[in-house]
Amino acid sequence: MRKLLNTLYVTTPNAYISKDGLNIVVSVNQEEVFRIPAINIESIVTFGYMGASPGVMKLCSDSGISLTFLSPHGKFISRVQSATKGNVLLRKKQYQLVDDEAWSLHVSLLMIGGKIQNYRNILRRYIRDYGENENVNQAIQTLERAKRNALQAPDKTTLIGYEGLASNAYFEVLPVLILNQKADFPFQGRNRRPPKDAVNAMLSFAYTLIANDVAAALETIGLDPYVGFLHTLRPGRTSLALDMMEELRAYLGDRFVLSLINKRQISSKEFLYQGDNGVVMSDKGKKIFISAWQNRKRETIIHPYLNEKIEIGLLPYVQAMLMARYIREDIDDYPVFLIK
């Protein structure tokens, strides 16, 4: 099993990344503020425009460290990745299966079915822990119907319609799951580009981090993250990463954001309201979020398919490995990740 190393998140917008020997060095205004041996990290995610030196890019490439550039607000810019070392035959099979409509639809049904099931399980857990709620129960019933219909969808267009129906029902009752700081964290449905409230800002931020982790995992396993089966192919878009994160959104993203709010780990003071430009996290807010995110990734669970204890941060790698095994026909079907 792959060892989970640290991800270095650089949140200061005017930080510059360079190298000193085999060390990664972060400087602000030409003064060193942090350094870490390259051997101790597996990826770097930087929020800002100052960039990184060619020397540190080569060090990352030689060390198998992915280097991802995001805007200060978390929008993806680019990723520097070392040469692909995966099995070329695996990628060849992946490219062939993209054109197999029946195979692509089958995988898409599993991923969206898993996403809806995980939505449903989060709501059912709320009922178990806090008692009956009419609106939540109605949403659960809607999700059950949407899942049944989605798994029988004749094409991807119909499937996406059922996915949209399920998402609307789920996000409509998500405010019920905010148990503390309700007045400080209002939520009236999913919105983005830009997010209009603090909850949506955190959800978008979390989804960006998940997509980056899944893309890096696919590269590591040897699959092409840009060639997906559900999301259409588009230059510069990691379609397969977006496909595979569907089943992980609720568990890795939504539950984490709800936990931050309900445990009062973050407050409304950590957000900047910019009118029509939406809401973004402050630098302090990002540090709080990322610190908790790193701690969460080190927690362990029993993987429902492997029946092995793994760190949560390894979930993208495990699912990427299982996808590769399914593509190679080592297993009979792709086992989506389902939470209890």
C-alpha positions in Angstrom: 0.0 0.0 0.0 1.2 3.5 -0.8 2.6 5.5 2.1 0.7 8.7 2.8 3.2 11.6 3.0 2.5 15.2 3.5 1.0 17.7 1.1 2.6 21.1 1.4 -0.1 23.8 1.0 1.3 27.3 0.4 -1.5 29.8 1.1 0.4 33.1 1.2 -0.3 34.8 -2.2 3.1 36.4 -2.5 5.1 33.3 -1.5 7.8 32.0 -3.9 8.9 28.4 -3.9 12.5 27.4 -4.7 15.1 24.7 -3.8 18.2 24.5 -1.7 19.9 21.2 -2.3 17.3 18.6 -1.8 15.1 20.9 0.3 11.9 22.8 -0.7 12.1 26.4 0.4 9.2 28.9 0.7 10.1 32.6 0.7 8.0 35.7 1.2 9.4 39.0 0.1 12.8 37.3 -0.5 13.0 36.0 3.1 12.9 32.3 3.9 9.8 31.4 6.0 9.8 27.6 5.6 11.8 24.6 4.4 11.3 20.9 4.2 13.3 18.0 2.7 11.7 16.9 -0.6 11.7 13.3 0.6 9.1 14.2 3.2 6.4 15.4 0.9 4.4 13.9 -2.0 2.8 17.0 -3.4 2.7 20.8 -3.3 -0.3 23.0 -3.8 0.3 26.7 -4.0 -2.4 29.5 -3.9 -0.9 32.6 -5.6 0.8 34.0 -8.7 4.5 34.3 -7.6 5.2 30.8 -8.8 8.2 28.5 -8.4 11.7 28.4 -9.7 12.7 26.0 -12.6 15.1 24.4 -10.1 12.3 23.4 -7.7 10.2 22.2 -10.6 13.0 19.8 -11.7 13.5 18.7 -8.1 9.7 17.9 -7.8 9.8 16.1 -11.2 12.8 14.0 -10.2 11.3 13.2 -6.8 7.8 12.3 -8.1 6.2 15.3 -6.3 3.2 16.9 -8.1 3.3 20.7 -8.1 -0.1 22.4 -8.5 -0.8 26.1 -9.0 -4.1 27.5 -7.9 -5.3 31.1 -7.8 -5.6 32.8 -4.4 -9.3 31.9 -4.5 -8.6 28.2 -5.3 -9.2 28.2 -9.0 -7.1 25.6 -10.8 -4.3 27.1 -13.0 -1.9 24.3 -13.9 0.0 21.3 -12.6 3.6 20.2 -13.1 3.9 16.4 -13.1 6.9 14.2 -13.7 7.1 11.9 -16.7 4.4 9.2 -16.7 5.7 5.9 -15.6 2.5 3.9 -15.8 1.9 0.9 -18.1 1.3 2.2 -21.6 -1.0 -0.8 -22.2 -3.2 0.4 -19.4 -3.6 3.8 -21.0 -4.2 2.2 -24.4 -7.0 0.2 -23.0 -8.4 3.3 -21.2 -8.5 5.2 -24.6 -10.2 2.3 -26.3 -12.9 2.1 -23.6 -13.7 5.8 -23.9 -15.2 5.1 -27.3 -17.1 2.1 -26.0 -20.5 3.7 -25.2 -21.9 0.8 -23.3 -18.8 0.4 -21.1 -18.6 4.2 -20.4 -22.3 4.4 -19.5 -22.0 1.4 -17.1 -19.1 3.1 -15.2 -20.9 6.4 -15.2 -24.0 4.8 -13.8 -21.9 3.3 -11.0 -20.2 6.6 -10.1 -23.4 8.6 -10.0 -25.3 5.9 -8.3 -22.6 5.8 -5.6 -22.7 9.6 -5.3 -26.5 9.6 -4.7 -26.2 6.7 -2.3 -23.6 8.6 -0.3 -25.9 11.6 -0.2 -28.6 9.4 1.1 -26.4 7.8 3.7 -25.3 11.2 5.1 -29.0 12.1 5.6 -29.8 8.7 7.1 -27.0 9.2 9.6 -28.5 12.5 10.6 -31.8 10.8 11.3 -30.1 8.0 13.3 -28.2 10.6 15.4 -30.8 13.3 15.9 -34.2 11.8 15.3 -36.9 12.1 12.6 -37.2 15.2 10.4 -39.9 15.3 7.8 -38.0 17.4 5.3 -34.9 15.1 5.6 -37.0 12.0 5.2 -38.6 13.4 2.1 -35.2 14.1 0.7 -34.1 10.6 1.5 -37.1 9.2 -0.5 -36.3 11.5 -3.4 -32.7 10.2 -3.4 -33.8 6.6 -3.3 -36.0 7.1 -6.4 -33.3 9.1 -8.1 -30.7 6.3 -7.5 -33.0 3.6 -8.9 -33.8 5.7 -11.9 -30.1 6.7 -12.4 -28.9 3.1 -12.4 -31.4 2.3 -15.2 -30.7 5.4 -17.3 -30.4 4.6 -21.0 -27.9 7.3 -21.7 -25.6 9.9 -20.0 -27.9 12.8 -20.7 -30.8 11.1 -18.8 -28.3 10.1 -16.1 -27.1 13.7 -15.6 -30.8 14.7 -15.2 -31.3 12.3 -12.3 -28.0 13.4 -10.8 -29.2 17.0 -10.8 -32.5 16.0 -9.2 -30.7 14.2 -6.5 -28.3 17.0 -5.8 -31.1 19.6 -5.6 -32.9 17.4 -3.0 -29.8 16.9 -1.0 -28.6 20.4 -0.9 -32.1 21.7 -0.1 -31.9 20.0 3.3 -28.2 20.4 3.9 -28.9 23.5 6.2 -30.6 21.1 8.6 -27.3 19.3 9.1 -25.7 22.6 10.3 -26.3 22.2 14.0 -24.2 25.1 15.4 -23.5 28.6 14.1 -26.6 28.5 11.9 -27.0 32.3 11.8 -23.4 32.7 10.8 -23.5 30.1 8.1 -26.7 30.5 6.1 -27.1 28.1 3.1 -29.8 28.3 0.4 -28.5 25.8 -2.1 -25.4 25.1 -4.0 -23.9 27.9 -6.0 -20.4 28.7 -7.4 -18.4 30.8 -9.8 -18.3 32.7 -7.5 -19.8 31.1 -4.3 -22.3 33.4 -2.7 -21.9 32.3 0.9 -19.3 30.9 3.3 -20.6 27.3 3.1 -20.4 27.3 -0.7 -17.0 28.8 -0.5 -15.8 25.9 1.7 -17.5 23.3 -0.5 -15.8 24.7 -3.6 -12.5 24.8 -1.9 -12.8 21.2 -0.7 -13.9 20.0 -4.1 -10.8 21.7 -5.7 -8.5 19.8 -3.2 -10.3 16.5 -3.9 -10.0 16.9 -7.6 -6.3 17.7 -7.3 -5.7 14.6 -5.1 -7.7 12.3 -7.5 -5.8 13.6 -10.5 -2.5 13.0 -8.8 -3.6 9.5 -7.8 -4.6 8.6 -11.3 -1.2 9.8 -12.6 0.5 7.7 -10.0 -1.5 4.6 -10.9 -0.8 5.2 -14.6 -4.2 6.3 -15.9 -4.7 9.5 -17.9 -6.7 11.9 -15.6 -7.7 13.9 -18.7 -9.7 11.1 -20.4 -12.9 10.3 -18.5 -16.0 8.3 -19.1 -18.8 10.6 -17.8 -17.5 14.2 -18.2 -16.9 15.2 -21.8 -13.4 15.5 -23.0 -12.1 19.1 -23.0 -8.5 20.4 -23.3 -7.1 21.1 -19.9 -9.9 19.4 -17.9 -9.1 16.3 -15.8 -12.3 14.6 -16.9 -11.5 11.2 -15.3 -10.6 12.9 -12.0 -13.9 14.7 -12.1 -15.7 11.4 -12.8 -14.0 9.6 -9.9 -14.5 12.4 -7.4 -18.3 12.1 -7.7 -18.4 9.2 -5.3 -16.0 11.0 -2.9 -17.6 14.4 -2.7 -20.1 13.8 0.1 -17.6 11.8 2.3 -14.4 13.8 1.8 -16.0 17.2 1.1 -19.5 17.8 2.5 -19.0 15.9 5.8 -15.7 17.7 6.4 -17.2 21.2 5.9 -20.2 20.4 8.1 -17.7 19.1 10.8 -15.7 22.4 10.6 -18.9 24.4 11.2 -20.5 22.2 13.8 -17.3 21.8 15.9 -16.8 25.6 15.7 -13.3 25.1 14.2 -14.0 27.9 11.8 -16.1 31.1 12.2 -17.7 33.5 9.9 -15.0 36.0 10.6 -12.7 34.0 8.4 -14.5 34.9 5.2 -14.3 38.0 3.0 -17.5 39.2 1.3 -16.8 40.8 -2.1 -20.2 41.7 -3.4 -20.8 40.4 -6.9 -17.4 38.6 -6.7 -18.8 36.3 -4.0 -17.3 35.0 -0.8 -13.7 33.8 -0.2 -11.8 32.5 2.7 -9.3 34.8 4.3 -5.6 33.7 4.6 -6.3 32.7 8.2 -9.4 30.8 7.2 -7.4 28.8 4.6 -4.8 27.9 7.2 -7.5 26.7 9.6 -9.2 24.7 6.8 -6.0 23.1 5.5 -4.7 22.2 8.9 -8.0 20.4 9.7 -7.9 18.9 6.2 -4.5 17.4 6.8 -5.5 16.0 10.1 -8.6 14.5 8.5 -6.5 12.8 5.8 -4.5 11.0 8.5 -7.5 9.4 10.1 -8.1 5.7 9.3 -11.1 3.8 8.1 -11.8 0.2 7.0 -12.2 0.3 3.2 -15.6 -1.4 2.4 -14.2 -3.3 -0.6 -10.7 -4.2 0.5 -11.7 -4.7 4.1 -8.3 -3.2 5.1 -7.5 -0.3 7.3 -6.3 2.7 5.3 -5.8 6.4 5.9 -8.5 8.6 4.5 -6.0 10.5 2.4 -5.3 7.3 0.5 -8.9 6.9 -0.7 -8.2 8.5 -4.1 -5.2 6.2 -4.6 -7.3 3.1 -3.6 -10.1 4.0 -6.0 -7.7 4.8 -8.8 -6.0 1.4 -8.3 -9.4 -0.3 -8.4 -10.4 1.5 -11.6 -7.1 0.4 -13.2 -7.8 -3.2 -12.1 -11.3 -3.0 -13.6 -9.9 -1.6 -16.9 -7.4 -4.5 -17.0 -10.2 -6.9 -16.3 -8.6 -8.1 -13.1 -11.9 -7.6 -11.3 -15.4 -8.1 -12.6 -16.7 -4.6 -11.8 -15.7 -1.2 -10.5 -16.4 -1.0 -6.7 -17.5 2.5 -6.0 -16.7 3.9 -2.5 -19.9 3.8 -0.3 -20.1 5.2 3.2 -22.2 3.7 6.0 
